[in-house]
């Protein structure tokens, strides 16, 4: 008897996207099973059902790939088709890949690109509290009290942010390490202490560093980077 699984789990395990992203595609009527739109939570039989995303049949990814890219400003972090240039457009790779998480259109820095949905689930799921580090420059200097308020937690989007590790780099620059990822979180936090972000660059995700990677450049993750990252996943499961 053929076993059925939920559609978003199937898409994730096939290495197409994360479960959360699969639900977004389903809500946009981009996913079909045997020619019919699916609903969130619907179960399918991988052996007999034909699942398509954007009219393209989904097949299990045999060759899992992992890249890091230095996202330029004004580039969208998305796989969906837009008039604006998205991060997929600037990468020339044969596999169908997708970004893990997001960076604002007006932010720069590190993105991890992959076709491994399981890694995506780990890096975006709130329960794992993975670290993301940013360098922030503001238009005017923030005093020590403002930085401390952001360390302790700022009330945005209906609740307080988690404690953050913040270090001053200069009067108008600081580094911040977050273990959550709310919509435009850093910009909202700075605005809550009467500041305004000038530049925002992500420099680290867990053990993966942006390093000397130039804007627009992308390279595969090294074996050492992958080994350490996968070990973290195993420890947190």
C-alpha positions, 0 to 999 in steps of 0.5 A: 500500500502506497503511503501518503504524506502531507504536500508541504512535507513532500515538497520539503523532503524533495528539496524544493523549498521549506515547509513554510515556503511550500505553504506560501506557494499553495496559498498562491495556487502555484501547486497542483496535484494531478492537475488540480490545485491543492490545499494546505495539509492535503495528503498525496501519494508520491508514487502515483500522484503528479505534483507540479510547482509553476506547471513544472513537475517536482522530482526529488533532488538527487544532487544537494547543493549549498552556496553562499552569496553576497546579496546586493542592495535592491535585489529581492530575496525570493524565488517568485517571479517579479518585475524586479530582479531577484536573487535567483536571477543573478546566480548561474547554477543548473540546480533549482535553488532557493534562498534560506530566509530573507534579507530586505530589498535595501539590505546587503550581505550573506544569504545561503542558497540551496535545494535542501529543504531540510536545512531550510527548515532548521535555519528558519524555524523559530524553535532552533534559535540560530544566530544571525549577525549584522553590521548596522550603520545609522544616520545619527549616533545612538547613545548607550541607553538606546543600545541597552534598550535594544539588548534587553528587548524592544516592543514591536509587532505585538511583543518584545524582541528576544535579548540581543548581543550588541557591540558598539563599533563606532558612534554610528555603527554597531554589530547585533546578533539575533536569534529570531527573524521578524519582519524588518526587525532591526530597522524597527528596533532602531526606529523604536529608539529614535534612530534610522538605519543607513546601511544594514549588512548580514555577515554571519548565519550560524558558522557561515561567514560572509568573509571577503565575498564581494557584492554579487559574488557567490561560492559553494560552501566548503566541506568544513562549513557544511560539516560544522553546520550539519553537526549543529543541526544534528545536535539540535534535533 
